[in-house]
Amino acid sequence: MAKRKTFDVQLFKTYINARLESDLISDDAKDAFVSSLEYVLEETGNYNGFRYIYKDDERPCLDDPIDRIIGNVCNPKWTRSHELNRNYF
């Protein structure tokens, strides 16, 4: 049997998305998964964005209009772990 020179990008994306959703994977590993997946998706023309997975209802930006007026649009509770909980389209 001849070896394949390509791989299924959609299958790779599904595999990485499952790892990014897991609470058992370290942030460093998730960071490597994100970097690898984004590279493959960009190089193959398959990048369609991502969405955050809100497990504890923390959002990257606050919705309070007062916070926006005084410039506090970043949520201090938003951590690297929150940033890496993603699902790619």
N, C-alpha and C positions, 0 to 999 in steps of 0.2 A: 504494500500500500504506500502511495506517495505521501510525503509529509505536506500538511497544509502550510501555506506561507502567509495566511491571513487568519484573523479570528473574528468572532461575532461581537461587534461593538455593543450591540443592545444587550447581549448576555453579560458582557463585562460590566456595563452600567447597572444592570439588575443586581449583580454580585456586589458591587461597591455600595449601591444604595442600601442593601441589607446590612452591610457592615457599618455604615454611617448611622443607621437607626439603632444599632445595638448599644446597650449601656455597658457591655462587657469589653469593649474595645477602647484602648487608651486614646487620649487626645493626640498624642504623637503619631500613632498609627493612622488615626482618622485623617490627620493633616497630610500624611503621605498618600492615603487613598484619594483625597480630594485633588491633590496636585497631579497624581497619575491620571485620574479620570478626566480632569479638565484638559490635560495635554492631549490625550487620545481623542476626546470629543472635538477639540479645536482643530487638530491636525486632519481629522477625517470629515470635517464639515458637519458634525452632528451635535454641536453645542446648541441647546435650546433653553438654557437657564436652569435655575433650581429654585426650590422653595425651602424655607426653614421648617423644621418639625418642632412645633411648640409643645413640649412635653409638660412643662410646669407653668404654662401661660405667661412666661417672661417674653417680652418683646424687645427688639434692639433699640427702638425709640419709644419714648413716652407719648401718649396721646393727649396729655393734659395741655390745653392751650396756654396756660400760665407758664409752664415749663418751656414751651416754644418761644414765648415772648422774652423770657430772661435768658434764653440760649441753652437751656438744659435739654437737648433733644436726645442725648444718649442715656440709656438706662444703665445705672451703675451695677445693677444685678446681672446684666448681660455679660456672660463670660466666654472664654474660648470654647468651652464645652458646648455652650448654646450655639456659637458660630458654626461649629462643625456638625451639628445635627441638621443634615440637609437631605433633600431628595431631588435628584437631577431628573429633568424631563427628557 
